[in-house]
Amino acid sequence: MKTFNEIGIAIPEIYLPARGTDLSKWAVIACDQFTSEPEYWHDVEKLVGDAPSTLKLTFPEVYLEKPGEDERIVSIQQNMQNYLQSGLLTPREGLVYVERTVGGRTRKGVLLCLDLEHYDFSKGSSSLIRATEGTIVERLPPRIKVREGAALELPHILVLIDDPLRTVIEPLTAAKSKMEKLYDFELMLESGHLAGYALNAELENGVIAGLRGLAQPETFAAKYGLSGNEPVLLFAMGDGNHSLATAKAIWEKVKSTVGMNHPTRYALVEILNVHDDGLEVEPIHRVLFGLQKDLSAELKSTFGADILYTPVASAEEMIQRVDSAEEGKQLIGLVGAHGGEAFGVLEISNPKLNLAVGTIQSFLNRFMDEGGAQKIDYVHGADVAVRLGNEAGNASFYLAGMHKSDLFKTVILDGALPRKTFSMGEAREKRFYMETRRIGG
């Protein structure tokens, strides 16, 4: 494996399914999607049937804490061995240029390995690779169970670079006709199209040179108006923060026994340019299931005179008001808390945190700790937040999105954002499992 320590990356050997595999059944969406919509995963299971599929190599989180969890993990790890031994998966070394088209937009990325020695997800980290949101260590154990003892890793991790001059990924788009096409197919369940291309040595060298340019301390300091002493942030987490943190936790656990050149030192990810026109940064909404306390009373008790609730006539009006909030104002949509199809807008005055998502998450952390609801989930799409919030006993909070161009500077100056602040697109736009990499026996 070729490594480039100064920019924290390596050239991976990836495994792809053999020719003739039905890729529309092979590729499935990231395991942490549709966690409150089991019907989606039932549809996936029906579509896949007995065909080879990454569904059989991953653990959809909708099934976490359900009967049969341990048996499912054993099955996943056995399926990995079976796919390798049967010759279903074939290896090739090199970077991969990826295009994902959905909703009329094409998102462009490069598949490579990140060096976990350059990644630190702890609060206040100044590592080359950083989390953009707080990492909830309690969410790692089930993921660690799957990865520990696994022969393969399958990435749904999307990592951002801040490349306004478009020096790293965009040149590959123009050179696409010169590349070997590795796959090109329609994804299941209206999730768009996926294509991948192999980079030759010249194009790989261009990617490396572009990343080295972004990592120059003087370039980094000038871009953000810094003094020049701040550590460089080259890679910022987009999606899959807890998956990368899982890989890091396992690496820290085993590196003293396996040595510094072991495959678990690296994690396979797709990097994207935050300035890519095909990349949308979407908000993540909160849904409370099975309310046990009076939500309105708890909000009033917490925020006192600093909270104002204004009822509105429809979901559309709620969304419009929240999305068009003046700079500096914290507006949050509230669905269903007052029974029936109720919509309203919360305005928080004198907030202690800079972002509305941080303000409401701080409240929700305490509310859930005190038994305020049976469950909380984080969902994509206003329609999902409205539908689930209006179900009996539920409520949801609708949040506006953040400007993607602000992400890097905010993380550099303020540290990690509140958990579940943003999402790289809506649920059906998430990364699908396609490529694998060998990390174990």
C-alpha positions, 0 to 999 in steps of 0.5 A: 500500500502506497502511503503519504504520511504528510497528507494522511492518506494511502492508496487502497486495494479495493475489492469489487464484485465480479462481472455479472453481479447484479449491482442494483441488488449488490449496492445498498444505502448506508446502514444508519439511514431510515432508522424510523422507517423499517418499511424501507428496509423490508423493501430492500430485503425483498429486492435483494432476495438471495442475490449477493449484496452488501445488505448481507455484509452490513447491519442496518441500524433499524435492527439494533437492539432487536432480537437476533443482534448477535446472530446477525453479526456472526452472519455478516462476518461469515458472509464476508468470508464466503464472498472472498472464498467464492471469488465473488470479490476481485481486488484492484489497487488504486484511487477511484473517481466516483460520480453519484447522480440523484435529484438532477445533481451529480456529486463527484468524489475520490475513494481513498484511505485515510490514516487513522494516526492523523485522526482524533475525534476528541473535543478540541482536536487539532488533527489533520483529519477532524470530526465536524460534530461531537462524537457520542462514544455510547454509539460506538459499541454496536459498530465495534462489534461488527468491525471487530473480527470482520474480514472487510470494511465497506465505506459509507463515510464521506469526508470533505476538503475545502478546495475553492480553486477545484484542484483535486477532484474536478480535474478528474471530471474532465479526464473521465473519458481516459479512465477505465470504467469500473461500474455504471448502474442505477441504484435501487429505490429511486436513489439515482445513478452511480458510476466509478472510474479507475485513475491511472498513475498520472491522475493519481499524482495530480490528486496527491499534488492537489492535496499537498497544496491544500495542506501547505500551512501558509495556504491554509492560514491565508484561506481562513485569515489565521496567524499561521500557527494553527494546525492544518485541517485538511479533511473534515467529516461529512457523513459517517462520523461514528463509523470513522470513530469506530475504525479509530477505536479499533486501531488504537486497541490493536496497534500495539500487537499488530504493528504500524503497517496493519490494514486497520490503521487505515479507513476507506472513505470517499472525499468530496469538495465542499464547493462541489455544485452537486453537494447539498448540505441538508439539516437533520430534524429531531423526532420524539416518539412516545412523549412522557412529559408535557413538551410545551411545559418543559420548553417553557420551564427551560427557557422561561421568558426567552422562548416564544411559540407562535402557532402557524396554519400549515407545515409550509408556513412553518418551514418558510418562517424557519428557513427565512429567519434573519441572521442571528435569530434562532427559529425552530419549527415544532410539529405535533406537540399540541395534539393533532396537526399542530404546527408552530415556530419557536423563537429563542432569545438570548441563546447560550449557543451560536446555532439553533440546533445546538440550543435545541439539542442541549434541551433535548439531551436533558429532556431525554435523560429525564424520561421525557420521551421513549425515543429520539431519532434524527431524520432527513427531509421536512416531509418525514419530520412532519409526518412522524411528528404528527403521529399520536404521542410524537413531536418533531423539531424542524431545523434550517440548514447551515451554509456549507461554505461556513463549515471549515472555518466554524470547525477551525475557530469553534471546534466540533459542531453540535451532534447531528447538525447537518447532513450531506443530502437527504436520506436517498442521497446517502452513500451506497455500499459498493466497494470493499477493502480487506482489513482482516483474515 
